[in-house]
Amino acid sequence: MTVGEVIGKCRELAHPRTHAERSGTTHPGALMALAAVLALDAADRSALGVLAPALKDAFHIGNGTIGLLASVFSVVGGVATVPVGVLTDRTRRVTILVVSIVLWSAAMGLAAAATTLLVLFVARSALGILTAAGGPPVTSIVGDLVSPDVRGRVIGWVKSGELVGAAAGFVVTGAVVAFASWRAAFAVLALLGLVVATRVGRIPEPRRGGEGRPADGHEHLDEPTKLRELVAAEGVEPKPDLVIDENVAELPLPAALHYVTRVRTLVMVIAAGALGEFFFTGVQVFGIIFLVDQFDIGASTAALVIPAVGAAGFVGVIAGGRLGDWLIERRVLTGRLKVGAWSYLAVAALFVPVLVTDTLFVALPFLALAGVFLMAPIAPLEAARLDVVHPQLRGRAESARTTARVVAQATSPLAFGVLSDVLAGGGADGLRAAFLMFLSLLAVSSLLLVLAAREYPREVASVQESIVEGS
């Protein structure tokens, strides 16, 4: 042990970090602000589902066009996420978020003023800016704020912003439409965006590779944690070609992407999550229409059912993150991936009774449980991605994940809408058939995570052997 290491150890013993410091709870304001960023993006997607009947009447369009409006912002987000990922690894991430949210609010204001379908289409396209910015910067900041041991539970709280935002999008938008108009609903969301931008601007920029530790400018990523101790105890060897011992922040994009695509856990987790996102987006966009037609209830009643399911999803996203961390504490090294694999299979089974019954009272318990398990993989899988990616490459790795996600978000509404129109004119029968067909994708997600679990230990070890220079 060197003199510097001895001094560092003495300082740690003299000033030990509390559990709150390691878990990231010393940054509650920052974490809440990051959750609010995700909430805005989710509120937009869910609001469109509530506004769909009004937009169909105002612009004389069908489900296919609604699906296109829901998809177009994701296409823009997919294009923008690559440069956002590069900027995330090289510049101040908080600034990226603030600028993106302001632009998002401006686009939402344009949507409120739209008098033609073309203007609405342009406004929806511009909303993809926040979709791109909500991925790489948020994930990179969280990775630098907290210890690997508690990533799952902390990410669960941050990601719960998506559920809160989705529920708020349904409830607030439904209330505004009932008492005012769809234009007023878009205007309210624009104002909320400006409020969030102000709060995000106060987040202190975290240090690269910090993971809750004090700065020393040259970080080894092998500090003892439960995860790292478990990797060492099992004698897991790193993959030599994935160990990094230099500053890679300025690595050219092609070289960076070449590296991250060699991280097999990352690739398979991204694919599994994208398939889950495909199904979830279809539920968000067409859930109201399905409930109205399937159970013969009003749109306002259906708009209350979806947030109730969202509340169940809130439980799932929090519990999933904590369960993944708990399994690691119990020496289950691949626990985070197991939570995802089990959850996707559970959703596939639970959703079937919802689709075959015509009684809302019978469907609600299954729908609630499906909401729990559909959200449960989010936090543990994001934590697993952070576990296997070097801190100076997380922005670009997350841009790859965001690209896959927005492709799923872009294709899902269009696929669900067009397929339901073709099968049964857009009614409940057509949507039921579409949901049943796409449930099989969740089984594929589960299989991908089982395969990822074989690569995960060695790729975690590779990150642990790496260093972060110029932090």
N, C-alpha and C positions, 0 to 999 in steps of 0.2 A: 504494500500500500504506500503511495507517495505521500509527501508532506501535505500537498494540497488536498488529497482525499481525507487524510486524518483531520485536517482543519475543518473540512466540509462536514465530516461526521460529527465532530464536536459541536459545530453550529446547529446541526439537526437535533442533537440530543438536548442542547440548551434551549432551542426554540422549536419544539416539535410541532408539526402541522396537525391541526385538529381534523376530525372526520369531515367537518363542514368544508374545510379548506381543500381537502382532497376530492370531495364530491362535487365541488363547484358551487355549493350553496353560499359561498362568500360572494358570488356574483348573481344574486337573484334578479336584480334589475336588468342586467345584460341578458340573462336567459329569458326573461319575460319579453323583452323587446324582440329577441330573435324569434320567439314563439309567435309574436304578433305579426312579424313579416310573413311567416308561413300561413297565418290565419287570413291575411288579406288575399293571398292567392287562392286558398280554398274557398273563401267567401264568394269570390268571383265565379268559380265553377258551379257551386251549389246555387247561387243566385240565378244563374241562367236556367237551371232546372225549374225554379219557381216562376221565372218570367216567361218560360217557353209558351204557355197558352196565350198570354197577352201579346207576345211578339208574333206568334203565328197569326193572330187576328189583325194586328196592326200592319204587318207587311205581307199578309196572305201567302204564307209559306208552310211547308210540311215538315215532318220529322227529319227528313234528310237534310234540309237546309239548317234546321236547328243544330243537327249534328255537325254540320260544316262550321257554323258559328262557334260551337264549342271546341272545335278542333284547330281552327286557324291560329289562335293565339299560341297554341302549343307548338305549331310549326315554326313560328317566329322565335319562340323560346329555344327550340332545338338548334336553330341557326346561331342565335346569340350566345348560347351557353359555352361554346368553344372559346371565343375571346374572353368571356367572363371568367372561365377557368384559368386562363393564362394570367389575367390581371390579378386573380385571387392569390396566385402564388408569388406575384411580384410587387404588388402595390397594397395600399391601405384598404382593407376589406370593408371597413365601416363606411368609407366614402362611396364605394361601389353600391352598397345597399341603399344609402340615402338618395343618391342620384336616381337609382332605378325606381324607388318608391314614388318619387316626385313625378317622374315620367309616367308611371302607372296611373297615378291620380289624374294627370292631364288626359290620358287616353279614356279613363272612365268618364270624365266630364264630357268628352267628345261623344261618347256613346249616349249619354243622357240627352244631348242635343240633336242626335241623328234624326233626319227626316226621310232618309232613303235607306234602302238595304245596303247600298254601296258604302255609305258613310259608316253605318253600323259595322260593316265588315272590316273597314279600315281601322276603326276604333278597337275592335276585338283583336285585330292583328297586333296592334301596338301593345296590348296587355301582356303579350308574351315576354316583355322585358323583365317583369318581376318573376315570371316562371324561371327564367335563366338565372337571375341574380339570387333567387331564394335557395338555390342548391349549393354551388361551390363555396361562396363566402360563409354562409351559415354553418355548413358542416365543418369547414376549416377552422372557424372561430371556436366552435364547441370542442373540437379535437385538441385545441391548444389551451383551453380553459380548465379541463378536468383530467383526472387520472384515468388510465385504462380500466382500472377495476370497477369504476362506477359509471362508465360511459353509457351503459344500457339504460340505467334509471334516469340519468340526466337527459339523455337524448329523448327518452320517453316523455319527459315533461316538456321539452322544447317542441317535439313533434305533436304533442297534444294540441298545440296551436292550430294545426290543420283541422282537427276535429272540432275545436271550439269555433274556428272560422267557418267551417262547413255548416255547423248548427246555426251560427249567427246569420250566415247568408240566407238560410231557409227562413228563420224566424223574422229577422229584421226586414228582409225583402218582402216576405209575405205580408207583414203588417203595413209596410209603406205602400205596397200595391193596393191593399184593401182600402186604405184611407186616402191615397193620392193616385200615383200612376207608376208605370215602369220607368219613366224618365226620372222621377223623384228617387227611385231606388238606386239607380246608377249614380245620381248626384250625392246621395248619402254615403255610398261607398267611396267616392272620390274624396270627400271631406275626411273620412276615417283614415284614408291613406296618408293625408298630410299630417294628421296627428301622430301616426306611427313613425313617419319620417323624422319628426322632431325628436321623438324618444330614442330612436335608433342612433341618431347623431350624437347622443351622449355616451354611447358604449365606448369604453377604453379599448384601443387596439391591442390584442394579446400578442405575446411573443411566439414566434414560430417554434414548434416543438416543445413548448413549455410544459404542457400536460400538468399544470398545477404546481410546477416546481419553481424555485427561485432562479433567477437568470445567472448564467456564468459565461454566456457567449459561445460555448462549444459543447453541445449537449450529446451525451451518450444516451441512447434510448434503452438502457438495460437496468434502470433503477428497479429495485425489488418491488414487485406487486404480486398479487395473487396469481394473475395470469402468467406473468413472467416466471414466477417460482414454479408454477405447474409445468410450463414448457421445459424448464431446466430439470425438474424432477423426473420427467418422462424421457429425458435424454434426446429430445428432438433436435435434429441438426438443421441449420438454416440452408437455404438454397444459395450457393455462392454467387450466382449471377444476379440475385436480387439484393445482395448486401451493398449498401451505399456508404462510402467514406469520403464524400466530397460535397461541395455546394452544388445542388442541382436546381436551385430556384430559377436560374437563367437558361436551363437546358432547353434547346429548341423544341417546339411542339411535337414534331414527328418523332424525335427521340424519346420525349417524355411519354407519348402515347404508346410507343413501342414497348417501353418498360412496363407501363401499367397493364397492358394487355397480356404480358407474361405472368401477371399475378392471377393465377387461375381461380382462386377463391373469389377475387373481385369480379371477374368476368361472369362466373356462374351466379353469384349473388345479384349482380346487376340484371342478368337475364331473368332470374326468378322474380325479382321485385317488379320488373317491367310487366311481366305477365299478370301479376297480382294487381298492379296499377291499372292495367287494361280493363280488368273486370270491375274494379272499384269505380273507375271513371264512368263506365256504363251505368252502374247503379246510381251514381250521383246525378247524371244528366237525365236519365229516363225513369228514375225511381218514382217521382211524383205522378207521371203519366201512367206508369204501370199500376200503382196503388189505386188511382182514380178509376181506371177501367176494370181492374181485376176484382176489386172489392166494392165497387159502386159507392164511393164516398166522394165528398167534395174536395176541391183542390186545397182549400184552407185546412181541412182535416188531415189530408195527406201530408201537408207541409209541417204538421206537428208530429206526425209519425216518424219522419226521417230524422229530425233532431233527437227524438227519443232513442232511435237506433244509434245515432251519433254519440249519445251519452254512454251507451254500451261500448262503442268503439273507443271512447275515452278510457274506460276501464281497461280495455284490451291493450291500448298502446302503453299505458303506465305499467300494467302487470307484465306485459311481454318483456319490457326492458329490465324490470326488476328480476323476473324469472331467469333471464339469460345471465345476469350478474350472479344470481344465487347459485345457479348450476356451476359456474366457474368457481365460486367459493367452496362448493362441494366437490371440487376436483373433477368436474366434467368439462374437459378442455373445449370441446366443440358444442357446449351448451347453447350458445347463441344461435348457431345454425340449426340445432335440433328444435328449438322453439319455433323457428320459421317453418321447418318441414312439417311438424305436427299440426301447426295452425292452419296451413293451407289445405291439408287433407280434411280437417274438421269443417272448414267453410264449405268445401265441395259437398260434404254430407248434409250439413245443416240447411243449405239453401234449397235443396230439393223439395222438402215439405212446403216451403213458402210458395214455390211456383205451382204446386199441384192443388192447393186448397183454394177455395173461394170464400173462406171465412176469415176475416181479419183477426178475430179473437184467437183462432187456432194458429195463425201465421206469426203473430207477434213474438211469442217466446223463441221460436226458431230464428226469426229475423234478428232479435236482440243478441242471441248467442252467436249467430253468424257475424254480426257486427263486432263482437268481442274478438273473435279469432281472425277476422279479416285485418284488424288493426294490430294484433299482437306481434306480427313479424317485423313491424317497421323499426322499432328502436333496436332490438338485438341485431338485426341485419345491418343497420347503419353502423352500430358499434363494431361489428365484425369487419366491415369495410375499413374503418379507421385502424383497426388492429393490424391490417396487412398492407397498409400504404404508408410510405415515408411522408413525414409532415410537409416537406417542401414540394410534394407532388399531389397533395390532397385536392387542391383546386382543380387541376387538370384531370385527376381521376374522377372527381365528382362531376366534372363537365361531361365525361363519358357516361356516367350514371344518369345525369339529368337529360342528356340526349336520348338515351333509351327510354327514360320516363316520359318525355314529351312526345316521343314517337307513339308510345302506348296511349297517351292522352289524346293525341291527334287522331289516331286511327280508330280508337274505341267508339266514340260517339257516332262517327260516320258509319262504322261497321254495324253497330247496334241499330241505328236509325234506318239505314238502307235495308238491312236484312229484315227488320220488323215490317217495313213497308212492303217488301217483296212477298213475305210469307203471309201476312194477314192485314194489309192496309194500315199498319201502324198501331193496331189495337193491342189489347192485352194478350191475345193469342200469339201475335207475332213477337212481342217482347218476351213472352214466356219461352217461346222456342229459341230465341236468340240467347237468353240467359242460360238455358239448359245446354246449348251447344258450347258456349264459352266457359262453362264450369270446368270442362276438361283441362283447360289451361292451368288451373290451380294444382292439379295432380302433377303436371309437368314441372311446375315451380317446386313442388315438394321433392321430386326426383333430383332436380338440379342442386338443391341444397344438401341432399345426401351425398352427392358426388363432391360438392365443395368441401364437405367436412373432411375428406381424405387429404386435401391440399392445405387446409387452414393451419395446422400446427407448424409445419415447416415454414410457411410464409409469415406467421407471427414471429417465429425465431429469426427470420431474415431481417425484419424491421428492428428487432431488439439488438441485433449485431451492428446496425447502422448508426450513423451519427448525423447531427444537424449542424452545419457550419454557417457562420454568419448570422446566427439567430438574433 
